[in-house]
């Protein structure tokens, strides 16, 4: 946890004793900025819109008030009718939110379940039938269970839409709209998003009533604690440059980004061939394979994780010292999310971006978004090969869109097809027992 405001403690936020006990057991005493700003109004029942990235502590910012409000008004378990719903775009993020709820609520008698794909549906159906207060879910599978009568949302008191910008980017807008339509009118609603484009503001206006707004680390400044370097390189030299870079950082956890699933597999295979243990993670991997890869990376058994943007959005692993953009992202905002995997919770981090001549335009768009220059790292063995093809610095005016074709006309319109949803975890009580 951050300790940016030493005069504010979790105890001073009027959290209940069982929650404070769990926080003490994890050695958390001082809230992060978003927790200090969000917890008081959420305990009062206010709606909230939060502009914050993963890694700022936003999960605790909404999980702690949810647990306290539900525990303060105990009700008998109701089969298939949860009292709180947390909707999130990726399997990994859903699992991490579930783990946090389990830990913070370990001294309460509340129960939760996590719903996403890659596992059989029978355990999730049994958990819902037994009754849980909190459901953490990805959209498609939740909607499937709703339509088949295995879960109803008419009892939901608190609704959280997490990573709203990624929801839209992944094509979940139609599913989210249908889920929101099933919620009761009287409820507390929370929306969190790393960016606040017009489509998200439109969604917030539909979803929230007189919300409190909390802004923490706006997109253009989240990169400040990351030491960034760009390496101009010919495409054919990228792999050898990656090997050279990894051997310069032999003891550190490294996250490498590829643009495509096939590219991620190829990078990991080539690294293995060169004696550097690596594993790829992306949407085509089974849930079990993704969880094993993350656990091996988290524990250091695998030092290099190669990921695509969507798979990496939910990665929250402490100790990532280096991020390498093997491919420059086409969407400038993705750059901020990528390098934000390092420098977590106030730590420092390092990010290298490998830019070949075909990617110069995308790199200029990134520089306009972050509104700062990135030093060129020319002290590498392949810099001379790229010297003749360095980009001309002719930036577009700041008020011109980087790519007008990428802009969406509104929340409920998207050019991307809807994504299919995911399955579920078996329900667990917050004391660690099966639900």
C-alpha angles and dihedrals in degrees: 000000000000119000096197093129107041092178091063117072132177087248090059091056092070095245117166120263096250090055093046089050091055091047092051090051088058091045092245112146107145123053124230116246094265091048092050091049100039106038099066097053091041091054086054090055098251124152113244141199114199127192102201140125129233106273097044093094097258094141091065089042090068102022096059095052091044092053092046095048094047093045091049091059105039117194133180115269111267118204113244093353114103123190096216131035125195113190118197133169104231138051094230094052091047090052092049093049089051091051091051093049090050092052099043091045097043092116094048129081095232122122132213142178133202120220123202141119135279096064134076118275098225095080091051092048090051092048092052092046091053090054130254130192097210130042121189109193150162112234108246100052092041090055090048091054091046093052090050093051098249095119135023127194100202091106097049111129098173126035125188123191105193126193091006094176091056090048089061094042091054092051097251095130096106092048092047091050091053093048093050090051089061095053120101116257092235106067143109112255130197128187124191125186135164090217132030109213121163092269091059092047089052090051092048091053090054096044108037135061118211091331128196109236121219120186120190124172101346115222096261093055103040089089094061096097094047118088103223131199132176120211115201106212141154113257093243090057097051098095094049089048089052092052090048091050094048092050089054088057101040099157101043136094108247129195115201121195125213127184096226139033091240090050091052091052092048093050092049093047092049092049091051089050089054093051099260113123110230139156131200125226124193143130096282092061117095117253091249092052091048093050092047091049092050093047092049090049093045092052094043096245086121113037099189124051118187113202145172120230098258094046092048097050091086097042109116104167122157118228102033099151100176136035119192121196098206086175121032107238117246092218110064092212089061089065091062092049092047098052089041088073085080126049089046121180094359099316123131123252145178129229128189122192120199107211121188123189093266090058100052094102093052090048092053089052089054092051090052091051097050092039094218138093122251117216116244113240102213097160096096131104096252101046093100091058090058098041094093092054102046114142124259109239102237103141121192116243111275093244093056116093116248090226118356091196090067095058117103122219095223147328099280094046121077135158092213121089116244114269120234114247132244138243132245153258120242110263117265129191115239089244088063099262123126113263 
